[in-house]
Amino acid sequence: MPTRDEALHLVQTTNWQAASQAFGSSHSTLIGLVVEAWARLGEDRFALEGAPKVAGLKSDAILTIGINAVGVVEVEGTKIVDRIQRFSRYFRSDQLCREAFGLVIAYQSALGGQCAYPGTTAEGILAAALDVANEYPDNPLAVVLAQKQYQRPDHLDPAIPLRQGYEWAWGVFARITACVFHQGNRIHIALWPAAGLA
C-alpha cells in the first residue's frame, strides 16, 4: 500500500531542475517528470497517461504498482482549487486502492507582467488541500507549489526567437516547494533550488 513516505519520496526524487529548464506552460514537462520519477522507484511501477478516468473524472496520470492503482496525479495551472477538490471523489473510488495517494502540482502562469496562480493564492491552494486531507486523513495528499518569476527574454537568452512573442514563456521557475498531508499532519519541503525541510 502507498504511504506518506512513498509520496514524500516521489516528490523529493522528481527532477525539478529539469522543470526549471523548460519554458512555457510546463504542463507536459511536469507530468513527464513525475512519471519518470515513479518508474525509477521499481520495475513494478507503471503509469497510465492520456486522461485516464477515475470516479468519472479525467486525471493527468494514474500511478500503479503492478496492476493496482495507487496514486492519482493532477498537474494544473488554471483551475487549481477545482482539481484539488476532485480528490474527494478520487479517494472514494473503488478503482483505487483504499489508501491511494494524491499528487497535485500547481504551477503559476506568466501574463500581464507578472506570475500568479490564476484565481487563487498559495494559501488558498493549501487550504483547499487541507479540506480534502481532513475528509480523507488516511490518503496521503502531496501538493507541489511551482512558483515562477516574470522574466522578459534579453539579448543573452539563447531561446529568444521562440520566446519573444510568447508571453507564457516569460515565466521561469523561481521556487518549488511541497506540502504533504497525512493523518492530521503536514510536512513542508523545499524541493528546488535547495532541497530539504522548509
N, C-alpha and C positions, 0 to 999 in steps of 0.2 A: 504494500500500500504506500502511496506517496505520503511524505511527511513534510513538516515545516522545514526541516534541514535540507530536504531534497529541493524544495522550491528556492530556498536560500542559495544552495549550491548552483542551481541553474542560473539565477541572475548574476551570481558572482563569477561564473566561468564564461558568460557570454562575452564576445569580443567587442566591447563598447568602443574601443579605439577605432576599429574598422568603421563603426557607425559614424564616428566623428569625421571621417574622411569622405563621406558621401554627401552630396549636395542635393537639395530638392525636398520633396515631401517626407522622405525617409521611410515611408510605409513598407515598401517591399524589402528594403535592406534590413529593417528591424525584424520582420518575420523570419527572413532567411537566417539571420544571425542566431536567433533563439532556436530554430530548428536544428541548425548545425551544432550548437552547444548541447542540445538534448541528445542528438545522435552520438556525440562523443562520450556520453555517460555510460554507454554499453551497447553491445551488439543486439540487445533485445529492445532497444529504444527506437521507436518509429514515430513519424508524424504524418497526419492526413491533412493536406492543404487543399486550397481551391474552394473555400467557403463551405466546408462540411457543416451539416446541421446537427445541432444538439437541442433538444427541447423545442424544436421547430424554428430555431434561430440560427442564422449563419454566423460562424466564427471565422477567425483567420487561420487557426490551426487547432487540431486535436492531437495531443501527445499521448502515446501509448507505451505500455510495457508489454511486449508480446501482443496479444490480441485485446488486452484490457485498456480501455480509455481512462487515463488517469489525470489528464490536465486539459484545460481549455485556454487558448491564447487569443487575446483581443489587442490589436495594435490600432491606436486611434489618435487622430489629430484634429478632429472637429467635434463629434458628438461623444465626448469622453464620458460624461456622467451617465448618459444613456447606456453606453457599453458596460460600464461598471454595474449598473442596476440589472443588466441581463444575467449576472452571475446568480441572482436569486433563483432564476429559472434553471440555469445550468446545474446548480447544485442539487436541485430537486429531481433532476432527470435520472431515470433508470438506465440511460445509455452510458452513464459514467460510473466508475467505482464510487462507493459511498463516501469515501474521504478524498475524492479528487481535488486537485488544487486549481486555482485560477491564476493567470498572469495577465495583467493589463499593462501595456506600455503606452503611456500618454506622451505625445510629443508636441512641442509648440510649433506654430506656423509663423512665417515671416510675411507680414503685409502692412502697408501703410507706415513704413518706417519703424516698426517695432516687431518684437516676437512675443506671442502670448498663447495661452490655452484658450481657444475660442469659446466664449460663453461661460467660462469658469476660471478658477484660480487653482494653484497647487493645494491650498487649504480646502477648497470645495471638492476637489478630486479625492483627497484623503478622507473627508467627511462622508462622502458617498460610499467609499470602500469600507469605512468603519460600520456603516449601517448594514451592509451585506455581511461583514465579518461577525457582527453581533447576532445576526439572524442564523448564520451557519458557522458557529465557532470551531467546529471540527474540520472544516475545509480551509486549508491554508490559502490565503489570498495575497499575492505579491503585486504591488503597484510600483512600476518604474516611472519616474518623472524625468523626461528628457528635455531639459531647458536649453533654449537656443539664444544666441545674441545676434542682433541685426548687423550685418557687415556687408556694405556695398563692395563689389569687386573693384580692385585697383589695378594699376599697371603691372604689379608683381604677380598677380593671380594667373596661374597657368590655365585656368578654366574660363578665362574672360570671354572668349567668343560664345560659349554656351550659356554663361550665367548673366550676361549683360541685360538681356531683355526679359529675364525670368525672375521676378521678384521673390518667388518662393525659394529660389536657390540662394538668396542673400541671408538666410538664417543658417548659422553654423552652431553646432553643439558647443555649449559652454560648460554644462554640468549635468551629470546623470546620477541620480540617486534612486534608492528604492526603500519601500516600507513593506514589511511582511507582517500580516495579521494572522494570528492563530490562537485559539483558545483564550481569548481575552488579553493576549499580549501583542505587542508590536515591536518590531526591530527595525531601526533605521540604518541604512547602509549607504556609504558613498561609493559609487561604482566607477566613476570616471570624472576627472582625471586621476584622483587619488582614491584608491580602493581602501575600504575599511569601515568600521562602525562610524556612523555620522553623529 
